[in-house]
Structure formats: structure tokens, C-alpha cells
Amino acid sequence: MQQIALALLDNGKDIPGYAELRVSLEGIEATEQAQEAAAMLLTERRAVFVFEQDVLSAQAARLIANIAALSAHTDGATSGGIVQIRSSANAQGLIDLGIQSGEALRSALHSGSIRGLVLFGEQIDGLDLHGVEFLAVQDWCMSEAARQADVVLPAAAFAEKQGSYTAGDNIERVLRKAAEGPDMWSHMQQICALCGQAGAPAPYETPEDIRRAMSGGGEPENSAQTVRLTAIQTDAPLCRIQAT
């Protein structure tokens, strides 16, 4: 990728940070294959760069962004763009709503700042939870976290609940229940119940209430593709999270 970026720079393309990028590529030589790839990117009308976030380093991800900018493929509507795939379903939806990453949780557990923890359908590989005084897990299968839990609560499976999810194109889409499962609470119902017990009742009763708040207060659309996510206000209640 460095060779392709260098070949694009040699073609006279200019982007913000051009000088810094040129310095970072010192000592790199573009092979004939890299030059052909660069020429292809420059002549193609549309190109989409797809990569998995957890596989590439942050430096590699920045290099892909630079290659897309140098080849004028950053406008997703007309010329292509970048698709960053995350390892977990709806991970982007959680990030859009301000939920911290697994690395933040690892750090807090390591420092001992978390004494009790409730996990809703999250499977964080290699996470040691034995140091937590109390751990509850709600999931539809026996996950690694569930095996370490003090209490395991049953959860509705993907096809047994309604709500929404955010796909790789950052568009929120409606998730409709396909089958009736056993009589058990969804993650949303469990969170709302916990909020009530903590003295901070959640203002939402249905997934539609949450989507309405996410979209700025408007009525949710009935189509399969609804509104683009907007950031939640920083003073929002802790229970303002996406139903999954």
C-alpha cells in the first residue's frame, strides 16, 4: 500500500498532509505492479476500499484513507469511498450512540475501577472477568463471558426481537421480529428494568421510541431503510441506547 501511495504522489495528486505523507514514504520505491494499481485507481470512475478494522493497524487504515484521497475516491455518492468493517454485528450503532469500545472496558477492569458488570450479548474475546465482584450476562447462547458469570439470563435471539442495526454503510435499518421465541426479555426490556430499579426510569417503552429519539424526535419511517444516525446529546440519560 505504501508503494501505491507513493505512485499516486508521483502522479502529482495533492491532498492535505501531502508533505507529511511524502516524508513518511521516504525510502520506499514503487514497483511496476504498484504503479499499475495506482494508474487503475486514477482511471476508474468509482472505487470502493473495504477493510476489516480489527485486522489492519491504525497506520494501515490511515494509508488506505490517503490512497482513496489521492485517487479521488472519497465521495461515497459519486466516486466510491471507504467501507470499514467491524468485527461485531451493530458495533457501529453502539459507537454512534457513544458506547465505549472493548478496549476501554479492558482498561477499566485492569485498573479495578469496575466492581460489578452486566453484559448484554457482548462477546469480547480473551476478556478476563474473574476480578469482577459480580457479573451478570444476558445472552442467547453460552458465551465465554457467560461461563464466567455469577448469573446468566436468557435473551431473545436475533430473529426473535425487533429494533434496529447499523450496517457497514452507516445507515440505520429496521430489524423486524421474524419468529416468536420463549417468553424472555429483550436487552432493551432488561436495561429499562435495571434503570427503574436504580431510580432512573427509562423514558422509552418500545424500540420505536428509541429510534424516534435517535432521529431527532421525528416519527420513525415504516420503510426498511430509515434515518441516518445522529449523535446523542451528552446530557442524555444513561438508558438512551439502541435496541438490538
LOTORBA-985688 format. One record per atom (N, C-alpha, C, O): x, y, z. Coordinates in pm, whole numbers, padded with zeros to 5 digits, always signed. Each point is the difference from the previous one (the first is absolute). Layout:
# residues N
XYZ;...
# end
This chain:
# residues 244
+00083-00120+00000;-00083+00120+00000;+00086+00126+00000;-00036+00101-00061;+00149-00108+00129;+00091+00115-00002;+00048+00029-00141;+00012+00116-00040;+00016-00222-00036;+00048+00019-00137;-00109+00062-00088;+00030+00084-00085;-00155-00125+00106;-00110+00057-00078;-00017+00147+00035;-00021+00083-00088;+00030-00050+00218;-00012+00140+00042;+00112+00084-00061;-00024+00112-00044;+00144-00166+00040;+00112+00073-00059;-00022+00022-00149;+00028+00108-00052;-00079-00211-00017;-00026+00014-00143;-00105+00107-00026;+00010+00074-00098;-00110-00066+00184;-00103+00104-00014;+00058+00138+00026;-00034+00096-00069;+00123-00086+00168;+00066+00128+00026;+00084+00043-00120;+00003+00118-00035;+00064-00213-00027;+00084+00031-00115;-00081+00044-00121;+00055+00059-00094;-00184-00087+00096;-00087+00043-00110;-00052+00142+00021;-00083+00048-00076;+00135+00018+00180;-00031+00142+00018;-00126+00030+00080;-00040+00116+00009;-00022-00219+00049;-00119+00025+00081;+00039+00069+00130;+00107-00023+00055;-00196+00109-00008;+00029+00076+00121;-00119-00011+00095;-00115+00013-00042;+00144-00036+00169;-00104-00008+00103;+00053+00069+00125;+00120+00022+00010;-00206+00014+00086;+00049+00054+00127;+00093-00101+00067;-00032-00118+00009;+00145+00164+00039;+00098-00088+00060;+00093-00064-00101;+00069-00098+00030;-00067+00155-00151;+00083-00054-00109;+00146-00010+00043;+00064-00104-00019;-00010+00211+00076;+00142+00003+00036;+00033-00107+00104;+00101-00069-00011;-00188+00055+00112;+00024-00100+00104;-00004-00141-00057;+00079-00086+00039;-00173+00063-00131;-00010-00131-00062;+00123-00030-00082;+00051-00112+00002;-00002+00212-00076;+00120-00018-00081;+00119-00037+00088;+00079-00087-00037;-00066+00152+00152;+00110-00030+00091;-00012-00143+00054;+00100-00071+00011;-00223+00029+00022;-00019-00134+00057;+00031-00110-00099;+00023-00115+00039;-00021+00148-00169;+00025-00100-00103;+00144+00004-00051;+00033-00065-00099;+00051+00141+00166;+00141+00006-00042;+00064-00137+00011;-00019-00071+00099;+00095+00034-00200;+00066-00130-00004;-00083-00108-00067;+00047-00111-00024;-00173+00144-00008;-00088-00094-00069;+00014+00018-00151;+00009+00113-00049;-00008-00222-00023;+00004+00005-00147;-00123-00070-00054;-00032-00112+00040;-00036+00178-00133;-00122-00057-00059;+00036-00100-00109;+00067+00034-00097;-00110-00157+00114;+00025-00103-00101;-00091+00023-00121;-00092+00082+00004;+00118-00156-00109;-00083+00012-00120;-00145-00039+00031;-00093+00061-00052;+00076-00163+00135;-00135-00044+00037;-00073+00108+00078;-00120+00022-00021;+00190+00047+00111;-00061+00108+00077;-00038+00116-00091;-00105+00062+00019;+00189-00032-00116;-00030+00108-00093;-00123-00034-00086;-00082+00087-00031;+00070-00214-00007;-00118-00042-00076;-00127+00012+00085;-00105+00041-00050;+00115-00078+00178;-00115+00011+00089;-00040+00145+00018;-00119+00033+00002;+00219+00055+00012;-00028+00143+00015;-00066+00056-00126;-00095+00078+00009;+00145-00119-00125;-00058+00047-00126;-00144-00047-00014;-00085+00073-00051;+00057-00194+00095;-00135-00052-00006;-00093+00082+00089;-00112+00032-00040;+00158+00003+00161;-00082+00080+00091;-00028+00138-00058;-00108+00056+00019;+00206+00000-00089;-00016+00135-00055;-00095+00002-00119;-00063+00103-00028;+00052-00214-00042;-00084-00002-00120;-00140-00052+00026;-00093+00028-00076;+00075-00105+00185;-00132-00052+00032;-00091+00112+00050;+00041+00085+00078;-00166-00087-00124;-00095+00102+00043;-00040-00018+00145;-00017+00098+00072;+00002-00223-00029;-00040-00027+00138;+00086-00114+00055;+00028-00097-00071;+00013+00109+00195;+00076-00105+00068;-00037+00003+00147;-00011+00107+00061;-00009-00224-00003;-00035-00012+00141;+00109-00078+00071;+00039-00108-00044;+00010+00161+00154;+00103-00064+00081;-00067-00065+00120;-00064+00069+00080;+00078-00199-00066;-00064-00075+00108;+00108-00067+00084;+00087-00068-00053;-00093+00089+00185;+00095-00068+00088;-00064-00025+00136;-00096+00067+00038;+00150-00164+00034;-00050-00035+00133;+00082+00075+00105;+00122-00007+00003;-00191+00077+00082;+00066+00088+00095;+00095-00076+00093;+00110+00047+00028;-00152-00165+00020;+00079-00071+00099;+00119-00074-00059;+00082-00055+00074;-00073+00054-00206;+00111-00069-00065;+00114+00096-00033;+00117-00034+00017;-00151+00153-00064;+00102+00098-00038;+00032+00092+00117;-00084+00025+00086;+00207+00024-00084;+00040+00097+00102;-00058+00137-00034;-00046+00022-00112;+00049+00069+00210;-00049+00135-00025;+00083+00068-00108;-00053+00079-00079;+00183-00109+00074;+00087+00059-00102;-00041-00048-00139;-00004+00078-00095;-00028-00208+00084;-00043-00054-00130;-00133+00059-00043;-00023+00027-00118;-00067-00007+00217;-00130+00060-00033;+00016+00143-00050;-00067+00041-00095;+00158+00034+00157;+00027+00137-00047;+00059-00001-00140;-00030+00088-00081;+00113-00187+00052;+00060-00010-00133;-00107-00028-00106;+00006+00055-00110;-00103-00138+00143;-00110-00025-00092;-00079+00128-00025;-00037+00030-00114;+00013+00046+00221;-00070+00127-00015;+00078+00095-00091;-00060+00070-00082;+00192-00067+00097;+00082+00086-00085;-00004-00045-00146;-00005+00084-00090;+00007-00216+00068;-00007-00052-00137;-00134+00038-00063;-00006+00039-00117;-00102-00050+00195;-00131+00037-00052;-00005+00148-00034;-00059+00039-00101;+00120+00045+00185;+00001+00145-00025;+00086+00034-00121;-00037+00082-00083;+00153-00146+00074;+00091+00027-00112;-00060-00041-00133;+00030+00060-00103;-00115-00162+00104;-00060-00048-00125;-00140+00056-00021;-00071-00042-00092;+00031+00137+00179;-00130+00068-00013;-00117-00096+00011;-00096+00007-00077;+00106-00099+00173;-00109-00095+00023;-00049+00008+00144;-00012-00102+00068;-00017+00221-00021;-00046+00018+00138;-00147+00038+00010;-00057-00002+00109;-00004+00037-00220;-00141+00038+00000;-00084-00125-00026;-00012-00045-00114;-00046-00010+00222;-00073-00125-00013;-00115+00007-00097;-00039-00103-00056;-00018+00222+00033;-00118+00011-00086;+00035-00007-00148;-00080-00048-00081;+00199+00096+00043;+00031+00011-00143;+00126-00073-00043;+00008-00045-00114;+00090+00034+00202;+00129-00052-00046;+00049-00121+00079;+00114-00043-00021;-00195-00012+00109;+00045-00113+00079;+00005+00035+00146;-00091+00065+00052;+00197-00108+00016;+00013+00033+00140;+00070-00110+00077;+00064-00087-00058;-00078+00092+00192;+00066-00094+00089;-00105-00069+00086;-00086+00066+00058;+00094-00197-00050;-00088-00078+00087;+00087-00069+00104;+00081-00087-00033;-00099+00126+00158;+00076-00059+00110;-00090-00101+00072;-00098+00037+00064;+00131-00164-00076;-00082-00106+00058;+00043-00026+00143;+00119-00016+00027;-00213+00012+00062;+00028-00029+00141;-00031-00146+00030;-00078-00064-00070;+00141+00013+00175;-00006-00144+00027;-00134-00046+00052;-00036-00116-00020;-00040+00203+00087;-00126-00041+00062;-00119+00063-00070;+00009+00112-00052;-00120-00185+00050;-00122+00053-00059;-00047+00123+00078;-00006-00002+00123;-00027+00107-00194;-00052+00125+00056;+00103+00074+00085;-00038+00088+00078;+00165-00121-00090;+00102+00072+00076;-00001+00148-00032;+00021+00083+00088;-00045-00048-00216;-00004+00141-00038;-00115+00072+00068;+00014+00116+00037;-00127-00183-00022;-00114+00062+00068;+00032+00037+00142;-00040+00106+00048;+00111-00193+00023;+00040+00029+00137;+00096+00118+00005;-00010+00086+00088;+00104-00083-00181;+00097+00109-00004;-00070+00132-00027;+00032+00102+00063;-00128-00102-00157;-00074+00122-00032;-00076+00054+00121;-00023+00120+00010;-00015-00208+00080;-00075+00041+00117;+00089+00028+00120;-00051+00025+00110;+00182-00029-00128;+00090+00039+00108;+00044-00114+00090;+00064+00025+00103;-00097-00150-00137;+00042-00113+00081;+00150-00023-00022;+00047-00002-00113;+00026-00014+00223;+00145-00013-00010;+00040-00135-00055;-00079-00095+00000;+00201+00087-00046;+00050-00121-00064;+00040-00106+00103;+00007+00028+00119;+00017-00149-00168;+00046-00107+00086;+00133+00031+00065;+00027-00044+00112;+00058+00121-00181;+00130+00035+00058;-00018+00087+00124;+00076-00013+00096;-00175+00103-00098;-00027+00082+00118;-00044-00087+00116;+00038+00026+00114;-00117-00129-00142;-00043-00093+00104;+00118-00078+00055;+00012-00019+00121;+00075-00027-00209;+00119-00073+00045;+00083+00085+00095;+00047-00048+00104;-00028+00175-00140;+00081+00090+00082;-00064+00021+00136;+00069-00001+00102;-00201+00020-00099;-00070+00023+00127;+00005-00125+00089;+00014+00012+00121;-00026-00130-00181;+00009-00123+00077;+00140-00019+00057;+00016-00044+00114;+00083+00075-00194;+00139-00015+00044;+00033+00093+00117;+00077-00036+00089;-00135+00156-00091;+00027+00097+00107;-00081-00027+00126;+00025+00060+00104;-00124-00150-00113;-00083-00030+00116;-00110+00099+00026;-00061-00002+00106;+00033+00090-00201;-00103+00103+00020;-00141-00053-00019;-00097+00069+00032;+00083-00193-00085;-00132-00061-00017;-00015-00115+00099;+00080-00093+00000;-00181+00101+00085;-00026-00105+00099;-00113-00093-00045;+00004-00120+00027;-00103+00176-00095;-00111-00079-00050;-00023+00030-00147;+00023+00111-00046;-00069-00212-00028;-00013+00016-00144;-00118-00082-00051;-00019-00115+00040;-00059+00176-00130;-00107-00070-00070;+00029+00008-00149;+00013+00109-00055;-00003-00223-00011;+00028-00005-00143;-00124-00049-00074;-00063-00098+00039;+00028+00168-00146;-00115-00034-00081;+00046-00050-00137;+00024+00080-00091;-00013-00209+00076;+00031-00057-00131;+00136+00036-00055;+00022-00013-00120;+00070+00057+00204;+00132+00038-00047;+00097-00115+00017;+00006-00062+00107;+00071+00032-00211;+00102-00103+00007;+00134+00064-00033;+00034+00019-00117;+00041+00013+00221;+00130+00064-00016;+00107-00106+00023;+00023-00042+00114;+00041+00000-00220;+00096-00110+00007;+00114+00031+00097;+00054+00111+00002;-00020-00211+00078;+00115+00011+00089;-00018+00092+00118;+00099+00037+00064;-00221+00002-00033;-00026+00093+00111;-00010-00078+00131;-00089-00084+00016;+00181+00111+00078;+00001-00067+00130;-00090+00077+00096;+00030+00113+00037;-00141-00174+00002;-00099+00066+00085;-00001-00055+00142;-00089+00033+00078;+00187-00116-00043;+00000-00062+00132;+00024+00100+00112;-00033-00027+00115;+00091+00143-00146;+00027+00100+00103;-00121+00083+00038;+00006+00076+00097;-00116-00089-00171;-00121+00075+00030;-00075-00069+00114;-00016-00122-00001;-00030+00201+00100;-00068-00058+00115;-00133-00063-00039;-00038-00104+00055;-00032+00166-00148;-00127-00057-00046;-00012+00019-00151;+00020+00110-00051;-00054-00218-00018;-00014+00004-00145;-00131-00066-00040;-00026-00115+00035;-00057+00188-00109;-00123-00055-00057;+00009+00011-00152;+00047+00101-00053;-00090-00203-00016;+00005-00004-00147;-00138-00040-00051;-00059-00098+00045;+00008+00175-00142;-00122-00038-00070;+00037-00032-00143;+00049+00085-00074;-00073-00209+00034;+00037-00043-00135;-00087-00117-00040;-00063-00065+00084;+00060+00038-00214;-00081-00111-00049;+00081-00128-00016;-00054-00104-00035;+00187+00113+00061;+00084-00119-00006;+00104+00007+00111;+00022+00106+00059;+00041-00219-00030;+00101-00004+00106;+00132+00054-00054;+00081-00074-00056;-00060+00204+00074;+00120+00067-00050;+00114-00014+00100;-00018-00053+00110;+00134+00101-00148;+00116-00001+00089;-00028+00082+00126;+00037-00040+00110;-00103+00155-00128;-00033+00084+00116;-00102-00069+00089;+00009+00009+00123;-00107-00079-00183;-00102-00068+00078;+00060-00109+00088;-00049-00025+00110;+00154-00039-00156;+00065-00105+00078;+00066+00056+00126;+00021-00073+00097;+00011+00202-00098;+00063+00063+00116;-00100+00072+00090;+00039+00057+00103;-00166-00059-00140;-00100+00082+00067;-00052-00063+00129;+00001-00122+00016;-00046+00209+00075;-00070-00044+00120;-00146-00030-00031;-00059-00090+00058;+00002+00166-00151;-00138-00018-00041;-00006+00007-00153;+00058+00090-00060;-00128-00185-00001;-00021+00000-00144;-00149+00011-00027;-00078-00083+00047;+00037+00185-00121;-00140+00023-00034;-00024-00034-00146;+00082+00035-00085;-00192-00102+00053;-00029-00032-00141;-00037+00125-00078;-00057+00094+00055;+00090-00093-00181;-00029+00115-00086;-00064-00048-00130;+00022-00114-00043;-00099+00201-00019;-00058-00031-00130;+00108-00003-00106;+00092+00082+00002;-00103-00175-00094;+00095-00010-00110;-00030+00108-00104;-00101+00069+00009;+00190-00056-00108;-00009+00106-00101;-00136+00003-00068;-00058+00107-00020;+00007-00225-00016;-00126-00006-00076;-00123+00013+00090;-00113+00004-00050;+00133+00003+00181;-00112+00002+00094;-00025+00138+00059;-00078+00012+00095;+00141+00092-00148;-00016+00133+00059;-00006+00105-00108;+00032-00026-00116;-00073+00143+00155;-00008+00111-00094;+00085+00115+00052;+00031+00006+00119;+00007+00082-00207;+00084+00113+00036;+00063+00058-00124;-00070+00026-00098;+00199-00007+00100;+00070+00054-00117;+00147-00037+00009;+00050-00037+00106;+00018+00049-00218;+00144-00022-00003;+00061+00093-00103;-00070+00050-00088;+00198-00025+00100;+00071+00088-00092;+00094-00085-00085;+00090-00066+00052;-00110+00069-00182;+00081-00080-00091;+00132+00070-00031;+00030+00108+00053;+00049-00172-00140;+00132+00054-00032;-00004+00134-00071;+00101+00069-00004;-00218-00031-00051;-00011+00129-00068;-00049+00110+00094;-00034+00109-00044;+00031-00140+00177;-00040+00096+00103;-00146+00043-00009;-00038+00106+00049;-00045-00188-00112;-00142+00027-00007;-00073-00091+00100;+00022-00121+00004;-00109+00182+00075;-00079-00078+00095;-00114-00071-00074;-00071+00063-00078;+00055-00191+00103;-00105-00078-00063;-00086-00068+00107;+00049-00040+00105;-00176+00028-00136;-00094-00058+00093;+00018-00152+00006;+00014-00066-00103;-00015+00014+00223;+00005-00144+00022;-00138-00045+00046;-00048+00042+00105;-00016-00128-00183;-00135-00044+00031;+00001-00144+00050;+00074-00085-00051;-00157+00058+00151;-00007-00133+00058;-00052-00099-00105;-00101+00024-00065;+00174-00136+00051;-00037-00101-00099;-00068-00121+00063;-00073-00073-00067;+00095+00052+00197;-00057-00117+00067;-00021+00032+00146;+00071+00082+00059;-00170-00149+00000;-00026+00013+00143;+00082-00104+00074;-00011-00120-00026;+00093+00167+00119;+00082-00092+00078;-00062-00022+00138;-00113+00042+00025;+00186-00108+00065;-00047-00018+00137;-00026+00135+00066;+00050+00103-00045;-00127-00104+00153;-00036+00123+00069;+00119+00051+00080;+00019-00038+00115;+00061+00125-00176;+00118+00056+00067;+00016+00145-00040;-00053+00044-00102;+00126+00030+00182;+00017+00143-00024;+00106+00026-00105;+00099-00072-00012;-00121+00178-00065;+00103+00049-00091;+00103+00079+00080;-00021+00030+00118;+00133+00004-00183;+00101+00083+00067;-00061+00132+00043;+00028+00049+00109;-00112+00010-00194;-00062+00127+00032;-00086-00011+00126;+00008+00085+00088;-00091-00189-00081;-00084-00017+00118;+00083-00018+00125;-00036+00052+00106;+00145-00125-00116;+00086-00023+00116;+00065+00129+00046;+00008+00027+00120;+00040+00053-00215;+00064+00127+00035;-00101+00095+00064;+00031+00065+00100;-00150-00057-00157;-00103+00089+00056;-00037-00042+00141;-00022+00085+00086;+00014-00217-00061;-00031-00048+00134;+00110+00036+00099;-00028+00040+00113;+00154-00053-00156;+00112+00036+00088;+00000+00149+00029;+00027+00042+00113;-00057+00039-00214;-00006+00144+00021;-00108+00035+00102;+00019+00086+00086;-00133-00154-00097;-00107+00025+00095;+00040-00036+00142;-00029+00074+00093;+00096-00188-00077;+00046-00041+00133;+00104+00095+00056;+00013+00015+00122;+00062+00050-00211;+00105+00094+00044;-00056+00139+00026;+00075+00091+00037;-00206-00072-00055;-00061+00130+00026;+00009+00096-00115;-00022+00120+00018;+00054-00170-00138;+00008+00086-00118;-00079-00064-00112;+00058-00054-00094;-00192+00058+00102;-00083-00068-00100;+00033+00043-00142;+00018+00119-00027;-00011-00215-00063;+00027+00030-00141;-00124+00063-00063;-00112-00044+00028;+00129+00145-00112;-00115+00068-00061;-00055-00073-00122;-00086+00055-00070;+00132-00176+00044;-00041-00070-00121;-00074-00129+00035;+00035-00070+00095;-00136+00040-00174;-00078-00122+00021;+00015-00097-00117;-00022-00120+00018;+00056+00169-00134;+00011-00085-00118;+00125+00038-00079;+00054+00109+00019;-00007-00197-00108;+00111+00036-00088;-00030+00122-00086;+00090+00076-00032;-00218-00058-00005;-00037+00116-00080;+00026+00130+00077;+00039+00101-00060;-00062-00102+00192;+00030+00118+00081;+00148+00036-00007;+00035+00117-00008;+00049-00217+00009;+00145+00023-00004;+00041+00051-00137;+00078+00094-00009;-00130-00155-00098;+00035+00047-00135;-00048+00143-00021;+00067+00079-00066;-00183-00046+00124;-00053+00137-00014;+00096+00099+00066;+00026+00107-00055;+00026-00143+00172;+00095+00088+00069;+00132+00009-00076;+00060+00107-00007;-00015-00218-00050;+00125-00002-00077;-00008+00088-00123;+00100+00058-00042;-00221-00049-00016;-00015+00077-00124;-00034+00146+00027;-00032+00074-00094;+00039-00032+00218;-00025+00140+00032;-00143+00031+00039;-00040+00116+00002;-00039-00221+00028;-00135+00025+00048;-00108-00024-00102;-00118+00004+00034;+00155-00029-00159;-00101-00022-00103;-00057-00140+00007;+00056-00088+00065;-00168+00068-00134;-00062-00131-00004;+00085-00095-00083;+00046+00038-00108;-00023-00162+00155;+00078-00095-00080;-00074-00038-00126;-00123-00013+00000;+00197-00005-00107;-00061-00042-00126;-00026-00150+00001;+00062-00074+00076;-00154+00031-00159;-00035-00141-00006;+00084-00078-00100;-00009-00123-00007;+00090+00194-00070;+00080-00069-00101;+00114-00076+00066;+00035+00025+00115;+00023-00119-00190;+00109-00080+00054;+00123+00084+00026;+00079-00031+00090;-00061+00136-00167;+00114+00089+00020;-00052+00132+00056;-00075+00071-00066;+00116-00039+00189;-00056+00118+00066;+00100+00113+00003;+00062+00030-00102;-00045+00033+00215;+00078+00123+00007;+00146-00028+00028;+00036-00103+00057;+00048+00196-00098;+00142-00009+00032;+00019+00037+00146;-00064+00093+00050;+00151-00164+00017;+00018+00023+00143;+00057+00138+00028;+00082+00052-00076;-00126+00007+00186;+00056+00125+00047;+00052-00021+00140;-00043-00091+00071;+00137+00174-00030;+00061-00015+00131;-00100+00029+00110;-00082+00091-00011;+00090-00169+00118;-00083+00025+00117;+00060+00115+00080;+00122+00012+00009;-00207+00073+00049;+00048+00112+00080;+00080-00051+00119;-00029-00107+00054;+00129+00183-00013;+00086-00044+00108;-00072-00007+00134;+00045-00069+00090;-00158+00141-00076;-00072-00005+00126;-00116-00099-00004;-00089+00005+00085;+00091-00094-00183;-00109-00097-00014;+00004-00101+00115;+00107-00025+00055;-00222-00032-00019;-00002-00103+00104;+00086-00118-00037;+00021-00028-00118;+00029-00042+00219;+00088-00113-00027;-00071-00110-00076;+00065-00080-00068;-00197+00074+00078;-00074-00108-00066;-00028+00029-00146;-00064-00082-00066;+00110+00194+00014;-00027+00031-00139;+00098-00075-00088;+00099+00056-00046;-00128-00182+00023;+00086-00081-00086;-00087-00070-00102;-00123+00001+00010;+00186-00060-00108;-00074-00059-00111;-00049-00139+00036;+00073-00079+00058;-00198+00050-00092;-00053-00135+00019;+00064-00092-00101;+00008+00032-00118;+00037-00147+00164;+00063-00098-00090;-00065-00136+00016;+00039-00095-00067;
# end
